[in-house]
Amino acid sequence: MRPFRIRASAAAFGAFLCSGFAPGAAFGAEGGAQAFDLKSGQEQTFAVKVVDGKVTLGAPRVGKLGGAQPKDGEMTVGLSARDDTLHEQVIVTEKTPVPIDFLATGLVGATKIDEAVLCGRLDAPTSAHIGAISWRVSLHAFEARKDGATCE
C-alpha cells in the first residue's frame, strides 16, 4: 500500500508544478512574443514576415558584426563593441516590405539597465545608443509600421 501513496503524492506534486508553469506558457503562446539576445560584437540576421499587420520572425543566423547583409524579406541587427562613453550601438539594416520598429533592452541578469526604441528604415541603416554595462541586449516588441504612422 505504501508505494501507491508515494506515487499518488508524486503525481499530485507533479500536477501542482505543472499548474504553476501552465499560465506562463499560455501567456507566451498568446502574445506570440519573439525576442533575440545580442552580445557585444555580434549580429543576427532573420526573416521577417508581415501578415495582417503582425510580425513573425524566422530563426536568427548569428555571426560577427559586419559579416552579413540581409536578403529581401530579412533584417540584420548588430551590437557594436563598447566605446569610451560606455555605450554600444545597435545597428539595423532591413530589406523588409515595411519598416519594422522594435525595442532593444540592455539587461544584467533580469535587471533592465537601458532601453532604446529602434525605428525601422528601408532606405538606409539606422542605429541607436544603448548603455554598455549590460551583459546582453534583448531585441523584442517587433511591430510593422502602419502607413502614415511615425516612430517615437
Protein Blocks (a to p, Z undefined) as FASTA:
>chain_A
ZZmmmmmmmmmmmmmmmmmmmmmmmmmmmnopacddddehiacddddddeehiacddddd
dddehiaccdehiacdddddddfkopacdddddddfbdcdddddddehjacfbdcddddd
fkbccdddddfkbfbdcdehiacddehiacZZ
